[in-house]
């Protein structure tokens, strides 16, 4: 997986995790004093780096899973189809405008030639 894609997935995963964690915030706040008393401060620096790396990887996987779920969803598929149809209509309209412009230019050229011939 590319670095940019992994970073994108990690950001999506972080947002999803944030929503999940916010829902449990009241219980976590009430449990905080007990957790602080049990924490071994000496080993935190060694494990912090490993934990950060694992968290980044986990967030990336979580984000990738969420993005794939959205990509497979019915509303996303409908939006893609509507975009394709709109693109096709815009392309057809551009072709019509281009042809009309050329036709108008040809008519002006022809009329100018007739005026020149008549003026003689």
NUNU-651257 format. One line per 4 residues: number of its first residue (from 1); for each residue x, y, z of C-alpha. Coordinates in steps of 0.2 Angstrom, whole numbers, plus 5000, padded with zeros to 4 digits. Each point is the difference from the previous one (the first is absolute). Example, Ala and Ser with C-alpha at 12.3 -4.5 7.8 and 13.67 -1.06 7.14 Angstrom:
2
1> 5062/4978/5039; 5006/5017/4997
//
This chain:
120
1> 5000/5000/5000; 5007/5017/4996; 5005/5012/5013; 4987/5013/4995
5> 4986/4988/4999; 5005/4993/5017; 5000/5017/5008; 4983/5004/4992
9> 4993/4984/5007; 5008/5004/5017; 4991/5017/5000; 4983/4992/4996
13> 5003/4986/5013; 5005/5014/5013; 4984/5009/4997; 4990/4984/5002
17> 5009/4995/5016; 4997/5018/5007; 4982/4998/4998; 5000/4983/5008
21> 5010/5006/5015; 4990/5016/5002; 4985/4988/5004; 5009/4992/5014
25> 5008/5016/5007; 4989/5001/5016; 5005/4983/5006; 5018/5003/4996
29> 5001/5016/5010; 4993/4992/5015; 5012/4985/4999; 5015/5012/4997
33> 5006/5002/5019; 5001/4981/5002; 5010/4998/4983; 5013/5014/5005
37> 5004/4991/5017; 5003/4983/4991; 5012/5008/4986; 5018/4996/4999
41> 5008/5016/4995; 5018/4993/4997; 4995/4988/4986; 4989/5013/4990
45> 5014/5007/4989; 5005/4983/4994; 4983/4994/4995; 4993/5017/4994
49> 5009/4999/4983; 4994/4982/4997; 4983/5005/5005; 5000/5015/4989
53> 5006/4989/4985; 4987/4987/5004; 4986/5013/5002; 5005/5008/4983
57> 4999/4984/4991; 4983/4995/5009; 4993/5017/4995; 5005/4998/4983
61> 4992/4983/4999; 4984/5006/5008; 4999/5015/4988; 5003/4988/4985
65> 4986/4989/5006; 4988/5016/5002; 5005/5007/4983; 4997/4983/4991
69> 4983/4999/5009; 4995/5017/4994; 5006/4996/4982; 4989/4984/5000
73> 4985/5009/5007; 4984/5003/4989; 5000/5019/5001; 5018/5001/4994
77> 4997/4989/4986; 4985/5010/4995; 5010/5016/5001; 5014/4992/4989
81> 4987/4995/4987; 4992/5018/5000; 5017/5008/4998; 5003/4989/4985
85> 4984/5004/4992; 5002/5019/5004; 5018/4999/4992; 4993/4992/4984
89> 4986/5014/4999; 5013/5013/5002; 5011/4993/4987; 4985/4999/4988
93> 4996/5018/5003; 5018/5005/4997; 5000/4991/4984; 4983/5008/4995
97> 5007/5018/5004; 5016/4997/4991; 4990/4994/4984; 4988/5015/5002
101> 5014/5012/5001; 5009/4993/4985; 4984/5000/4990; 4997/5018/5005
105> 5018/5005/4995; 4997/4991/4983; 4984/5009/4997; 5009/5017/5004
109> 5014/4996/4988; 4988/4995/4986; 4990/5016/5002; 5016/5010/5000
113> 5006/4992/4984; 4983/5004/4992; 5001/5018/5005; 5017/5001/4993
117> 4995/4992/4983; 4985/5012/4999; 5010/5015/5004; 5012/4994/4987
//
